[in-house]
Amino acid sequence: MIKFRIVNILSHPPAYDLYVSQPKPKINFNTLNGSWVGIWGYDWPDQLGNEILKRTDEFDYEVWQPDTRANKIYSHTFENGLIHRLFPAEIKNFPFSFGRKKEIISQQIVNSIIERAKEENLLIQINNYRGLITYDVLKKLTGTKIPIIITGHGSFLTPLDELKKMARHPYSIFSLLYESSFLFRNTNRINIAADENNILIRYISEKIRKDTFYLTMGIDYDYWNRRENVIDKQISLIKEKQKKIFLTVAFIIPRKRILELIGTFNKLKRYNNYCLIIVGTGEKKYYKQVREKAGDLEKEGKIIFKDYMRGEDLKRMYSASDYFITVSKSEGTQVAAMNASAMGIPIISTKNNGIADIMLETKSGLILDENVNLWPNYLEKVLQGEKITPIPQKIVFEKYDWKNVADKYIETYKNLFSKTEIQ
């Protein structure tokens, strides 16, 4: 049997800033300049690879990641055979931007693909429709038969549409026009395009490929389907006061619209029967703005901030919550919302989110209007006792359990391999 190797390429480096207050991961290497690099194994390609290797031995699976700390290629093979590699990378000016736009690039990733393709049957999976790594891979693999899948994760705008949306500096205009021209010339090199919500699938089908697929991330349904009896002590005191607890879990960046969410609850400050829990860290400047915006609500105990957490600590937060709320401007299918749905927590979401597609299908949860000024009207009804139903568990399991998600990917890989002529 000819075995294919799937190489799943991340477009971002390890999140060292996110874990700055935590110990190094078990898998770490010292570098020559006195720094270190690390592999956590938490990234979603790692999780997807783990689930695929549980289900079949037909593929080898590797995750490749650019790392500006790396001075050479560092790699680790997990017990199940999954390999995670860190490649030297640097931040460079985007073509024709003259320093106004910078992105990460790794020449060694591209070179390694070309070298490995001479000996192995590869399938390349990329996790971003735009970016120097994506463009380098597409350019270098033009003329080869190496299949390419691009899987988006909920935030995408074509360069041309980005240009149309706002006035731009002349350098930015040149850069976006160059990028748009490149995409137009190279989209035929993409074998499969996929994303996680219907709005984006329709958009990508119109702008990139007509036959865009639905492929999502997944969760360990059996783990998240059980609530914890023991919850955070601070939250327990709030529960005793019979307050409605709203939970949001996110990497706190502008796209997540946490400022707007806090602004909404500010307009509801006359109510004393709620508490918003915000779990996560984020961009320093934006996170500072978020904390300042919380102001009096935080002092009154109506907003509580919790640092990034995983596992049982995070599960206790979910277990204490009455509602999960996500207000991102654009989102794939947010894993944090999947976790909440598996636990039977009703979801409140904006429409441009994969979880909202399922809410519409099942007539569950509460979908907010895109007009931020209307959000207080929606939430006021909840505070006044309006009932919100959770997504049915059968649907949550079918759509989001890793076993089912991995099976869809395996089917996709096999279909693509069957169309690939072995070199």
Summary of the structure (lengths in Angstrom):
residues: 423
radius of gyration: 22.2
end to end distance: 14.5
largest distance: 68.7
contacts: 1367
relative contact order: 0.11
helix: 41%
strand: 21%
